[in-house]
Amino acid sequence: MAPSAVSLDSTNDLATAAITKTISKSAHSLLLNGMPNGASDSLPELDASRIHITLTKEPRPVPTPNSPEVWAQSTCTDHMITARWTFDHGWENPELKPYGPFSIMPTASVLHYATECFEGLKVFRGHDGNIRLFRPDRNCARMLMSSTRISLPAFPPLELEKLIKKLVAVDCPKWLPKGNPGTFLYLRPTMIGTGSALGVQKPKEAMLYIIACCFPTLDEPASQPSMTYEKPGMRLLASKDDMVRAWPGGFGYAKVGSNYGPSLLAQGEARERGYDQILWLFGPQCHVTEAGASNFFVIWRTREGRVELVTAPLDDKLILDGVTRRSILELSRERLSRSWSGDGTIFEGLDVIERTYTMGEVEEAIVEGRLIEAFGAGTAVSIISPIR
Ligand SMILES: *Cc1c(COP(=O)(O)O)cnc(C)c1O
């Protein structure tokens, strides 16, 4: 079955703008030094149509939803896609092959200098029986932005999207059975620097790969240590000033592995103390940025009486441009900004605002009884997670 992509039109598309900027920058460097990454421009591009397919001879059983095996989040589907890139020869033909380990040299760039970026998106088996991806073009555009931020090779995002759909087409009919509507797999496109030169330099070899991992349905309350049916919602522990996730001029806006490893210490401490995630604050004024690996929103009433949906902005490049975040902003602007009433319901329209705001403002809103709710938004959390 051909997967269909859900896509909403967007006029002010910052992600696309960022990509255009990246590309125009690399176009500039192309004029100066030849191709991005310095390679010559006749080298092959990533090309999904040249994929070579080897199906597994040892298909594995599909685990039952939410079984311990699924909770371990280490079971992937029968196949994966890989594509190698080298500085001298460009992109090799992609391969779809049995899922399994690959070998890299102990000197590989990724193991020493964190030349790694990734994406996370879900493929769903709908209640109507169809298989769907949610706005995969956004993930592919963001992956290009992330890879070029850490000097991994550029690629046409559409080719990555085609490769993702290829893996979905091969593995989803079996791994997302029709009998389990509402289930999903987590897709993880990844790129690593595999060049084996130990010197601190741009990697001259890289590998792009895509895997599909079995995930528990995270909206089951038991999925978060402190979640219960009586009181749903994540508990957040505010970060302290000795632990900063991202900073101006850094790379907090890119989905690169080096943003995550160093944050696990704070997250581990939060877990030990009975919280689910860290609420990342920034700077002496305690700007509220993100919650764990999800974007963070508050809904409050202003002192003037307006209802506002507020989230941190993208322009200072501290936070990730979440696909979920963007969808929430677009939908709220389109559908929730006007008040209406009918059928005994009164809905108060809200102002949708992207701006820097502080923990002090949140505290004031709580003290003055103006905070209505808060939530985390991201693919890996259950799309929208209320904050307790
Ligand atoms: C992936 C991620 C998000 C959420 O992005 P989505 O595209 O909505 O899944 C938010 N913040 C961080 C730090 C992330 O890594």
The ligand as an SDF file (V2000), in Angstrom:
LIG
                    3D

 15 15  0  0  0  0  0  0  0  0999 V2000
   12.6940   16.2380   18.3010 C   0  0  0  0  0  0  0  0  0  0  0  0
   12.6060   17.3410   19.2870 C   0  0  0  0  0  0  0  0  0  0  0  0
   11.4470   18.1140   19.4770 C   0  0  0  0  0  0  0  0  0  0  0  0
   10.1360   17.7870   18.8190 C   0  0  0  0  0  0  0  0  0  0  0  0
   10.1480   17.8790   17.4460 O   0  0  0  0  0  0  0  0  0  0  0  0
    8.9920   17.1820   16.6030 P   0  0  0  0  0  0  0  0  0  0  0  0
    9.3830   17.4480   15.2030 O   0  0  0  0  0  0  0  0  0  0  0  0
    7.7210   17.8370   16.9920 O   0  0  0  0  0  0  0  0  0  0  0  0
    9.0040   15.7380   16.9780 O   0  0  0  0  0  0  0  0  0  0  0  0
   11.5090   19.2110   20.3280 C   0  0  0  0  0  0  0  0  0  0  0  0
   12.6380   19.5120   20.9980 N   0  0  0  0  0  0  0  0  0  0  0  0
   13.7570   18.7800   20.8710 C   0  0  0  0  0  0  0  0  0  0  0  0
   14.9710   19.1780   21.6330 C   0  0  0  0  0  0  0  0  0  0  0  0
   13.7670   17.6760   20.0250 C   0  0  0  0  0  0  0  0  0  0  0  0
   14.8800   16.9290   19.9220 O   0  0  0  0  0  0  0  0  0  0  0  0
  1  2  1  0
  2  3  1  0
  2 14  2  0
  3  4  1  0
  3 10  2  0
  4  5  1  0
  5  6  1  0
  6  7  2  0
  6  8  1  0
  6  9  1  0
 10 11  1  0
 11 12  2  0
 12 13  1  0
 12 14  1  0
 14 15  1  0
M  END
$$$$
